[in-house]
Amino acid sequence: MRFSLIIVRKITLISFVLVAFMIVGCQGPAEHRKKADEVAYKIIQLKQIESMGKTEIFTLVRPSDLLRRRLLTDQGLQFPDDTSLGSDKLPRIDHWPDPEYLKAQPDNKSPKPFAAVKLMKISLIESLQIGARNSFIYQSEKEDIFRTALRLDLEMNDFRSIFAQQFQSLISSDTTGDRAVSGTENSSVTSLSKKLENGTIFTADLAIDLINLLSPGRSSSSGVSLDTSITIPLLRGSGKHIVREPLTQAERDVAYEIFEFDEFKRVFAVDIAREYYNVLRKLDQITNTEVNYKSQIKTGLRARSMADNEKLSEIEVDQAKQNELKSRDRWVSAKQSYESSLDSFKILLGLPTDARIELDGGELDALVKGSDKLTTDDNDTKTDVKQTDSSSDPNDLAEPGYKNKGPLEMSSRKAINLAFENRLDLRVAQGKVYDAQRDVVVAADDLRAELTLFGSAGSGGRRSVGSASSDNAKLRADKISSFALLTLDLPIERTEERDNYRNSLINMEQILRNKNLLEDQIKLEIRDDLRTLLQARESIQIQAKSVAVAEKRIDSTQTFFNLGRAQMRDVLEAQDSLLAAKNSLTSAVISYRIAELSLQRDMGLLKVGANGKWQEYSIR
């Protein structure tokens, strides 16, 4: 007996040591975070290969030394507190679980081409790169993919072998009877559960009890028991296509998120280009209004001089002064509009609005120069000012043609076919129709009768302080208790399931209509893009001629004015016409370029990498 007691005490001690080791060895929040990252990144990489046929660098970790942060510090910009610099500057609150997460994360892999100098000058391509690294919206889109990957991991967990371990140590005392009974009860329960893809659920529990009485007699006992069970659905809820449906949908959702992120990158890149050129257009307007303002000042001074020499009436002097004031107002408004557009562009890139940044005006110069081919004839000469695209007969107007058309001005049929082949949001819509069909199958399965086979088997026995004097329990193959149960739930009351089934059919029809609506919207977008291209090209040609006409008009009205054959109003109108023509030409050039990018985006052919750089579609 004494020997048995020693053994029990040693086993008890070993159990507590094992418990202590397990507590020490348990993973902390930092380890769990790293494991979640590892799992999610692996899922995303696999789904990238499956859905896109390629992998792309993907990470949620943003370096602490982003351009936004360097601008705030190096340019001495305003910010209310250090948290504006990033999460590594958050105060360490009490009981924070993961100190490692708040450490600064320098970027040791990527070069830093964007130095936060006193005044930064960035190109369009650099803007795309900056946006991909600094934009708040861009980061949120990546986080959506990550969350979806974690949801898939959770669904996958349902089909893994799940182990659980529980230890319990109890000291009890009972003085209600004839004699006091006290003792210790140490228990260990190991559990295993496994769900198969056909719906079968298997569970097993292994329990070990070590009992030691502290009261006189000091009896001890050990218990061990193994209980197993199996549940097999035979009708409702059975079948791989039913049981695995949540996992199947979670897998497809990750692919959808990857598709949608790729679409987002295209939209984001075109938005950056549009806003970049819009800022440059506003900057060009400043230049044009400044030239016009200076011209109006000179005209006003000359008008004053001529009036003093009685060569001009005071009415015409006042007209010149009014135009001078109007031109100043346009100049001031252009400057403020430019600054507002530039600030909005900074927000789009995820940069501080007060950062000292300017855009590369050479981008617009190159764009204007590149548009020259749209205004030249087949002999590489500029279209003559006197030429028109209309017929000499006003009742027989010439339709816009495709002479000197750009490389992307293709037929709408070809463009739409390319869009149908490459638009990822269309693939998502098509996939959701299939998802809705599977939902119908699942809803129909709920209408069936439920027939479930349940079985269990066990051996051994548990021990407690009250049974400490009993013999030790053992697992014996010849002493197994088992039973089986077959339950049948007839489909008599299925009102909720009936309504769910009908709703699933309605939902499928709605999703199918949404997919068909998207097809029509794609057609509309493509056709509008092509119309915008044609209109912008025509506008470029028209405004180029208009600028030439306005310049010629200024020379001729100034000459006639000097000869007394023109009025001051003619001179002022000619100057205003030149300003309007220049602004309109710049707008037309930018509109054509944005229409080219929009068409490539809407056809799904504008490729944007993880670093934000794009690769345009080339016509073969």
SULPE-V506801 format. One record per pair of residues at least 12 apart in sequence whose ideal C-beta (glycine too) atoms are under 7 Angstrom apart, sorted by the first residue. I is the first residue (numbers start at 1). J is the second residue. D is the distance in whole Angstrom. If there is no record, write none. Layout:
((I | J | D) (I | J | D))
This chain:
((4 | 220 | 6) (5 | 218 | 6) (5 | 220 | 5) (8 | 210 | 6) (8 | 212 | 5) (8 | 220 | 4) (8 | 222 | 7) (11 | 210 | 5) (12 | 186 | 5) (12 | 210 | 5) (12 | 212 | 7) (15 | 167 | 7) (15 | 186 | 6) (15 | 188 | 6) (15 | 210 | 7) (19 | 167 | 5) (29 | 97 | 4) (29 | 98 | 4) (30 | 98 | 5) (30 | 100 | 5) (30 | 101 | 7) (33 | 98 | 6) (33 | 101 | 7) (36 | 150 | 6) (39 | 153 | 5) (40 | 146 | 5) (40 | 149 | 4) (40 | 150 | 5) (40 | 153 | 7) (41 | 58 | 7) (43 | 149 | 4) (43 | 152 | 6) (43 | 153 | 6) (43 | 254 | 6) (44 | 58 | 5) (44 | 145 | 6) (44 | 149 | 5) (47 | 254 | 5) (47 | 255 | 5) (47 | 258 | 6) (48 | 258 | 6) (50 | 255 | 7) (51 | 255 | 4) (51 | 258 | 5) (51 | 259 | 7) (52 | 258 | 7) (56 | 610 | 5) (57 | 610 | 5) (58 | 142 | 7) (60 | 142 | 6) (60 | 143 | 6) (60 | 146 | 6) (61 | 105 | 6) (62 | 139 | 7) (63 | 105 | 5) (63 | 106 | 6) (63 | 107 | 3) (64 | 86 | 5) (64 | 88 | 5) (64 | 104 | 4) (64 | 105 | 5) (64 | 106 | 6) (65 | 106 | 6) (65 | 107 | 6) (66 | 133 | 6) (66 | 134 | 6) (67 | 114 | 5) (67 | 116 | 6) (67 | 130 | 6) (67 | 134 | 6) (67 | 351 | 7) (68 | 134 | 5) (68 | 350 | 6) (68 | 351 | 5) (68 | 352 | 7) (69 | 85 | 5) (69 | 86 | 6) (70 | 116 | 4) (71 | 116 | 5) (71 | 351 | 6) (71 | 352 | 6) (71 | 355 | 4) (72 | 84 | 6) (72 | 85 | 6) (72 | 352 | 6) (74 | 116 | 4) (75 | 116 | 6) (75 | 118 | 7) (75 | 355 | 6) (75 | 356 | 6) (77 | 352 | 5) (77 | 354 | 5) (77 | 355 | 6) (78 | 354 | 6) (87 | 102 | 6) (88 | 102 | 5) (88 | 103 | 6) (88 | 104 | 4) (90 | 102 | 6) (114 | 126 | 7) (114 | 130 | 6) (118 | 356 | 6) (119 | 356 | 5) (119 | 358 | 6) (120 | 356 | 7) (120 | 357 | 5) (121 | 358 | 5) (121 | 360 | 6) (122 | 357 | 6) (122 | 359 | 6) (122 | 360 | 7) (123 | 360 | 5) (123 | 363 | 6) (124 | 273 | 6) (124 | 276 | 5) (124 | 363 | 5) (125 | 613 | 6) (127 | 272 | 5) (127 | 276 | 6) (127 | 349 | 6) (128 | 269 | 6) (128 | 272 | 6) (128 | 612 | 4) (128 | 613 | 6) (128 | 614 | 7) (129 | 611 | 6) (129 | 612 | 5) (129 | 613 | 6) (130 | 349 | 5) (131 | 268 | 7) (131 | 272 | 5) (131 | 348 | 7) (131 | 349 | 5) (131 | 350 | 7) (131 | 612 | 6) (132 | 611 | 6) (132 | 612 | 3) (134 | 349 | 6) (134 | 350 | 4) (134 | 351 | 6) (135 | 348 | 7) (135 | 349 | 6) (135 | 350 | 4) (136 | 350 | 5) (138 | 268 | 6) (141 | 261 | 5) (141 | 264 | 5) (144 | 257 | 6) (145 | 257 | 5) (145 | 258 | 6) (145 | 261 | 6) (148 | 253 | 5) (148 | 254 | 5) (148 | 257 | 5) (149 | 254 | 6) (151 | 250 | 6) (152 | 250 | 4) (152 | 251 | 6) (152 | 254 | 5) (155 | 246 | 5) (155 | 247 | 4) (155 | 250 | 4) (156 | 247 | 6) (158 | 195 | 6) (159 | 195 | 6) (159 | 197 | 6) (159 | 247 | 7) (161 | 192 | 6) (161 | 194 | 5) (162 | 193 | 5) (163 | 191 | 7) (163 | 192 | 6) (164 | 191 | 4) (165 | 190 | 6) (166 | 189 | 5) (167 | 188 | 5) (168 | 187 | 5) (169 | 184 | 7) (169 | 186 | 5) (170 | 184 | 7) (170 | 185 | 4) (171 | 184 | 5) (172 | 185 | 7) (172 | 465 | 5) (180 | 215 | 6) (181 | 213 | 7) (181 | 215 | 5) (181 | 465 | 7) (182 | 214 | 5) (182 | 215 | 5) (183 | 211 | 6) (183 | 212 | 6) (183 | 213 | 4) (183 | 214 | 5) (183 | 215 | 7) (183 | 465 | 4) (183 | 468 | 6) (184 | 212 | 5) (184 | 214 | 7) (185 | 209 | 7) (185 | 211 | 5) (185 | 464 | 6) (185 | 465 | 5) (186 | 210 | 4) (187 | 207 | 7) (187 | 208 | 7) (187 | 209 | 5) (188 | 208 | 5) (189 | 205 | 6) (189 | 207 | 5) (190 | 206 | 5) (191 | 205 | 5) (192 | 204 | 5) (197 | 240 | 5) (197 | 243 | 6) (197 | 244 | 5) (198 | 238 | 6) (198 | 239 | 7) (198 | 240 | 6) (198 | 243 | 6) (199 | 233 | 4) (199 | 237 | 6) (199 | 238 | 5) (199 | 243 | 4) (200 | 230 | 7) (200 | 231 | 7) (200 | 232 | 5) (201 | 231 | 5) (202 | 230 | 5) (203 | 228 | 7) (203 | 229 | 5) (204 | 226 | 7) (204 | 228 | 5) (205 | 227 | 5) (206 | 226 | 5) (207 | 224 | 7) (207 | 225 | 5) (207 | 462 | 6) (208 | 224 | 5) (209 | 222 | 6) (209 | 223 | 4) (209 | 462 | 6) (209 | 463 | 4) (210 | 222 | 5) (211 | 463 | 5) (211 | 464 | 7) (211 | 465 | 6) (211 | 468 | 4) (213 | 465 | 7) (213 | 468 | 5) (219 | 468 | 5) (219 | 469 | 5) (220 | 468 | 6) (221 | 463 | 5) (221 | 467 | 7) (221 | 468 | 5) (221 | 469 | 7) (221 | 470 | 5) (221 | 472 | 6) (222 | 463 | 6) (222 | 472 | 5) (222 | 473 | 7) (223 | 461 | 6) (223 | 462 | 5) (223 | 463 | 3) (223 | 473 | 4) (224 | 460 | 5) (224 | 473 | 5) (224 | 474 | 6) (224 | 475 | 6) (225 | 458 | 6) (225 | 459 | 7) (225 | 460 | 4) (225 | 461 | 5) (225 | 462 | 5) (225 | 473 | 7) (226 | 458 | 6) (226 | 459 | 5) (226 | 460 | 6) (226 | 475 | 6) (227 | 456 | 7) (227 | 458 | 4) (228 | 456 | 7) (228 | 457 | 5) (228 | 458 | 7) (229 | 455 | 7) (229 | 456 | 4) (230 | 455 | 5) (231 | 452 | 6) (231 | 454 | 5) (232 | 452 | 7) (232 | 453 | 4) (233 | 452 | 5) (234 | 451 | 4) (234 | 452 | 7) (234 | 453 | 6) (235 | 448 | 5) (235 | 449 | 5) (235 | 450 | 6) (235 | 451 | 4) (236 | 445 | 6) (236 | 446 | 7) (236 | 448 | 4) (236 | 449 | 6) (236 | 450 | 4) (237 | 445 | 7) (237 | 450 | 7) (241 | 441 | 7) (242 | 442 | 6) (242 | 445 | 5) (245 | 438 | 6) (245 | 442 | 5) (249 | 435 | 6) (252 | 431 | 6) (252 | 435 | 7) (256 | 428 | 5) (256 | 431 | 7) (259 | 424 | 4) (259 | 425 | 7) (259 | 427 | 6) (259 | 428 | 5) (260 | 425 | 7) (260 | 428 | 6) (262 | 424 | 6) (263 | 424 | 5) (263 | 425 | 5) (265 | 608 | 4) (266 | 601 | 5) (266 | 606 | 5) (266 | 608 | 6) (267 | 601 | 6) (269 | 606 | 7) (269 | 608 | 5) (269 | 612 | 7) (269 | 614 | 5) (270 | 597 | 5) (270 | 598 | 6) (270 | 601 | 5) (271 | 348 | 7) (272 | 348 | 6) (273 | 594 | 7) (273 | 597 | 5) (274 | 594 | 5) (275 | 344 | 7) (275 | 345 | 5) (275 | 348 | 6) (276 | 345 | 7) (276 | 359 | 6) (277 | 364 | 7) (277 | 590 | 4) (277 | 593 | 7) (277 | 594 | 7) (278 | 341 | 6) (279 | 338 | 7) (279 | 341 | 5) (279 | 342 | 5) (279 | 345 | 5) (279 | 359 | 6) (280 | 359 | 6) (280 | 361 | 6) (280 | 363 | 6) (280 | 364 | 4) (281 | 586 | 5) (281 | 587 | 6) (281 | 590 | 5) (282 | 334 | 7) (282 | 337 | 5) (282 | 338 | 4) (282 | 341 | 5) (283 | 338 | 6) (283 | 361 | 6) (284 | 364 | 6) (284 | 586 | 5) (285 | 334 | 5) (285 | 583 | 6) (286 | 334 | 5) (286 | 335 | 6) (286 | 338 | 6) (288 | 579 | 6) (288 | 582 | 5) (288 | 583 | 6) (289 | 327 | 7) (289 | 330 | 5) (289 | 331 | 4) (289 | 334 | 5) (289 | 579 | 7) (290 | 331 | 6) (292 | 327 | 5) (292 | 575 | 6) (292 | 579 | 4) (293 | 327 | 4) (293 | 328 | 6) (293 | 331 | 5) (295 | 575 | 6) (296 | 323 | 5) (296 | 324 | 4) (296 | 327 | 4) (296 | 575 | 7) (297 | 324 | 6) (299 | 320 | 5) (299 | 571 | 6) (300 | 320 | 4) (300 | 321 | 6) (300 | 324 | 5) (303 | 316 | 6) (303 | 317 | 5) (303 | 320 | 4) (303 | 568 | 6) (304 | 317 | 6) (316 | 567 | 7) (316 | 568 | 4) (319 | 568 | 5) (319 | 569 | 6) (319 | 572 | 6) (320 | 568 | 6) (320 | 572 | 7) (323 | 572 | 5) (367 | 589 | 6) (367 | 590 | 7) (367 | 593 | 6) (368 | 589 | 5) (371 | 540 | 6) (371 | 589 | 5) (371 | 592 | 7) (373 | 404 | 7) (374 | 404 | 5) (374 | 406 | 7) (374 | 537 | 5) (374 | 540 | 5) (374 | 541 | 7) (375 | 540 | 6) (375 | 541 | 5) (375 | 544 | 5) (376 | 404 | 7) (383 | 541 | 6) (383 | 545 | 7) (385 | 545 | 6) (385 | 548 | 5) (385 | 549 | 6) (385 | 552 | 7) (400 | 534 | 6) (400 | 538 | 5) (405 | 537 | 7) (406 | 533 | 7) (406 | 537 | 7) (406 | 596 | 7) (407 | 619 | 5) (408 | 533 | 7) (408 | 596 | 5) (408 | 599 | 6) (409 | 530 | 7) (409 | 533 | 5) (409 | 534 | 7) (412 | 526 | 6) (412 | 527 | 5) (412 | 530 | 6) (415 | 526 | 5) (415 | 530 | 6) (415 | 599 | 7) (415 | 603 | 6) (416 | 523 | 6) (416 | 526 | 5) (418 | 603 | 5) (418 | 605 | 6) (419 | 522 | 5) (419 | 526 | 6) (419 | 602 | 6) (419 | 603 | 4) (419 | 604 | 6) (422 | 603 | 6) (422 | 604 | 3) (422 | 605 | 6) (423 | 522 | 6) (423 | 604 | 4) (424 | 604 | 6) (425 | 518 | 7) (426 | 518 | 6) (426 | 522 | 7) (429 | 514 | 7) (429 | 515 | 4) (429 | 518 | 5) (430 | 515 | 6) (432 | 511 | 5) (433 | 511 | 6) (433 | 512 | 5) (433 | 515 | 5) (436 | 507 | 6) (436 | 508 | 4) (436 | 511 | 4) (437 | 508 | 6) (439 | 504 | 5) (439 | 507 | 7) (440 | 504 | 5) (440 | 505 | 6) (440 | 508 | 6) (443 | 500 | 5) (443 | 501 | 4) (443 | 504 | 4) (444 | 501 | 6) (446 | 497 | 4) (446 | 500 | 7) (447 | 491 | 6) (447 | 494 | 5) (447 | 497 | 5) (447 | 498 | 7) (447 | 501 | 6) (448 | 491 | 6) (449 | 488 | 7) (449 | 489 | 6) (449 | 490 | 5) (449 | 491 | 5) (450 | 489 | 4) (451 | 488 | 5) (452 | 487 | 5) (453 | 486 | 5) (454 | 484 | 7) (454 | 485 | 4) (455 | 484 | 4) (456 | 482 | 6) (456 | 483 | 6) (457 | 480 | 6) (457 | 482 | 4) (458 | 480 | 7) (458 | 481 | 5) (459 | 475 | 5) (459 | 476 | 6) (459 | 479 | 6) (459 | 480 | 5) (460 | 473 | 5) (460 | 474 | 6) (460 | 475 | 5) (461 | 473 | 4) (522 | 602 | 7) (525 | 602 | 4) (526 | 602 | 6) (526 | 603 | 7) (529 | 595 | 6) (529 | 598 | 5) (529 | 599 | 4) (529 | 602 | 6) (530 | 599 | 7) (532 | 591 | 7) (532 | 595 | 4) (533 | 592 | 6) (533 | 595 | 5) (533 | 596 | 7) (533 | 599 | 7) (536 | 588 | 5) (536 | 591 | 4) (536 | 592 | 4) (536 | 595 | 6) (537 | 592 | 6) (539 | 588 | 4) (540 | 585 | 7) (540 | 588 | 5) (540 | 589 | 6) (540 | 592 | 6) (543 | 581 | 6) (543 | 584 | 5) (543 | 585 | 4) (543 | 588 | 5) (544 | 585 | 6) (546 | 581 | 4) (546 | 584 | 7) (547 | 581 | 4) (547 | 582 | 6) (547 | 585 | 6) (550 | 574 | 7) (550 | 577 | 5) (550 | 578 | 4) (550 | 581 | 5) (551 | 578 | 6) (553 | 574 | 5) (553 | 577 | 7) (554 | 574 | 5) (554 | 575 | 6) (554 | 578 | 6) (557 | 570 | 5) (557 | 571 | 5) (557 | 574 | 5) (558 | 571 | 6) (600 | 616 | 6) (600 | 617 | 5) (605 | 617 | 4))
